[in-house]
Amino acid sequence: MRADVAVPGILVLFAVVACGGDVSSGGGPGCGGAPCGGDPVGKWTIVQACYPPQGFSSPDLPPECDGSIRPENLTASGTYEFRPDGTMTFTVTTAGTVVETLSDTCVRALGSLDTPTVACAGFDASFRNFADPASPEYDPAYAAASCAYGNTGCVCRLTRAAVPVTTDSFYSVNGTDLLDGTGEGLGFCVSGDALRLYPKTLDGAGIVLTRTR
């Protein structure tokens, strides 16, 4: 088993929150509501993101790892702008920690032939690369990364520094889906001055933005 097999799951949540706001539990899927489509053109400010209290799962991980990913003191702020010509710009600053707890059952389901403690040491080596300036996988957006084995299994922590990121891209609307320039989509709903985004890779996640006048 590759030692980095568990890494993508924890990065998915950072990718989602990079589109979202202060992360808080409760509020139901997407902080309420459901995809309804609409016209996203305008300037929007991030106000909130929600995640399910039971934790996140990831398509990169088997069912035995469901609920293994949880935000911890994770915040984000920023703006989105969708223009009539199909271009968009978003500037987002995220900070905080995401915790991924891999139980022994989860580690075995990942295909490990090692003991859970040995497998966890491999995950630790992979995670540390993100915060190690000497590693080719180093990303200055990450302030710390590590895994350690404990009573609940292998607990991996990835801490993001408060680094603002601006991205320019294209978008299109397909029914209740908002697609970016790569064809990746979010469910969305525009209602009055509120825009809600519903990531498809994390059940129960949602992002709320308010229109900037």
CORNOR-V789354 format. One record per pair of residues at least 12 apart in sequence whose C-alpha atoms are under 7 Angstrom apart, sorted by the first residue. I is the first residue (numbers start at 0). J is the second residue. D is the distance in Angstrom with one decimal. If there is no record, write none. Layout:
I,J,D
I,J,D
This chain:
0,110,5.7
0,111,5.3
2,121,4.9
2,122,5.1
2,125,6.5
3,122,5.9
3,125,5.5
5,60,7.0
6,126,6.9
7,59,6.5
8,57,5.3
8,59,5.7
8,60,6.7
9,68,6.5
9,97,6.8
9,99,6.4
15,198,6.9
16,75,6.8
17,75,6.8
17,91,6.1
17,93,6.1
18,91,6.9
19,45,6.1
19,47,6.4
19,48,5.3
19,75,6.3
19,206,5.1
20,45,5.3
20,46,5.2
20,47,4.1
20,48,4.8
20,74,6.1
20,75,4.6
20,76,5.5
20,206,6.8
21,46,6.9
21,47,5.0
21,48,5.7
21,73,6.7
21,74,4.3
21,75,5.5
22,47,6.4
22,48,4.8
22,49,5.4
22,50,6.9
22,73,5.9
22,74,5.8
23,48,6.6
23,49,5.1
23,50,6.5
24,49,5.6
24,50,5.3
24,51,6.0
24,52,5.4
25,49,6.7
25,50,6.9
25,51,6.3
25,52,6.4
26,49,6.9
27,203,6.9
28,203,4.2
28,204,5.8
28,205,6.3
29,49,6.2
29,197,5.8
29,203,6.1
29,204,5.2
29,205,3.3
29,206,6.1
30,49,5.7
30,205,5.8
33,188,7.0
34,175,5.7
34,186,5.2
34,187,4.7
34,188,4.9
35,175,5.4
35,187,6.3
35,188,4.6
36,174,6.0
36,175,4.0
36,176,6.8
36,187,5.6
36,188,4.7
36,189,6.3
37,188,6.1
37,189,5.2
38,189,6.5
39,81,6.3
39,189,6.6
40,81,4.7
40,82,5.4
40,83,6.1
41,80,5.7
41,81,5.3
41,82,6.3
42,79,5.8
42,80,4.3
42,81,6.5
42,210,5.9
42,211,5.3
43,78,5.6
43,79,5.0
43,80,6.1
43,208,5.8
43,209,5.3
43,210,4.4
43,211,5.2
44,77,6.1
44,78,4.5
44,79,6.4
44,208,5.2
44,209,5.3
44,210,6.3
44,211,6.3
45,76,5.8
45,77,5.7
45,78,5.9
45,207,6.3
45,208,4.4
45,209,6.6
46,207,5.9
46,208,5.3
46,209,6.8
47,206,5.9
47,207,5.1
47,208,6.9
48,205,5.5
48,206,4.2
48,207,6.0
49,204,5.5
49,205,5.2
49,206,6.5
50,203,5.9
50,204,4.7
50,205,6.8
51,203,5.4
51,204,6.6
53,66,6.0
54,66,4.3
54,67,6.2
54,68,5.5
54,69,5.1
55,67,6.2
55,68,4.9
55,69,6.2
55,201,6.4
56,68,6.3
56,201,6.4
57,200,6.6
57,201,6.4
58,200,6.7
61,108,6.6
61,109,6.9
63,104,6.5
63,105,5.0
63,108,6.5
64,101,6.6
64,105,4.9
67,99,5.3
67,100,5.1
67,101,6.3
68,98,5.8
68,99,4.4
68,100,6.6
69,97,5.8
69,98,5.3
69,99,6.4
70,96,6.2
70,97,4.4
70,98,6.2
71,95,6.5
71,96,5.1
71,97,5.6
71,98,6.8
72,95,5.3
72,96,6.3
73,94,5.8
73,95,4.2
73,96,5.8
74,93,5.6
74,94,5.5
74,95,6.2
75,91,6.7
75,92,5.3
75,93,4.1
75,94,6.4
76,91,5.7
76,92,5.4
76,93,6.7
77,90,5.4
77,91,4.4
77,92,6.3
78,90,5.5
78,91,6.6
85,169,5.6
85,170,5.3
85,171,6.3
86,168,5.9
86,169,4.3
86,170,6.0
87,167,5.9
87,168,5.4
87,169,5.6
87,170,6.6
88,166,5.6
88,167,4.5
88,168,6.4
89,165,5.7
89,166,5.5
89,167,6.8
90,163,6.7
90,164,5.5
90,165,4.2
90,166,6.5
91,163,5.5
91,164,5.4
91,165,6.6
92,161,5.9
92,162,5.6
92,163,4.2
92,164,6.3
93,159,6.9
93,161,5.5
93,162,6.7
94,159,5.0
94,160,5.2
94,161,4.7
95,158,5.5
95,159,5.5
96,156,6.6
96,157,5.5
96,158,4.2
96,159,6.2
97,156,5.8
97,157,5.4
97,158,6.5
98,154,6.9
98,155,5.7
98,156,4.6
98,157,6.6
99,154,5.8
99,155,5.1
99,156,6.5
100,152,6.4
100,153,5.7
100,154,4.4
100,155,6.3
101,152,5.6
101,153,5.0
101,154,6.3
102,151,6.3
102,152,4.5
102,153,6.3
103,115,5.9
103,152,5.9
116,148,6.0
119,146,6.6
119,147,6.5
119,148,6.2
119,153,5.5
122,146,6.4
123,145,5.1
123,146,4.4
123,147,6.9
126,144,5.4
126,145,5.5
127,144,4.9
127,145,5.4
129,141,6.4
129,144,6.7
130,142,5.8
130,143,5.3
130,144,6.0
140,159,5.8
140,160,5.4
140,162,6.0
141,158,5.8
141,159,4.3
141,160,5.4
142,158,5.6
142,159,5.5
142,160,5.2
143,157,6.0
143,158,5.1
144,156,5.6
144,157,4.5
144,158,6.2
145,157,6.7
168,180,5.8
175,187,5.8
185,197,5.5
185,198,5.0
185,199,6.1
186,198,6.5
192,209,5.6
192,210,5.0
193,207,6.9
193,208,5.8
193,209,4.7
193,210,6.2
194,207,5.8
194,208,5.1
194,209,6.2
195,207,4.6
195,208,6.3
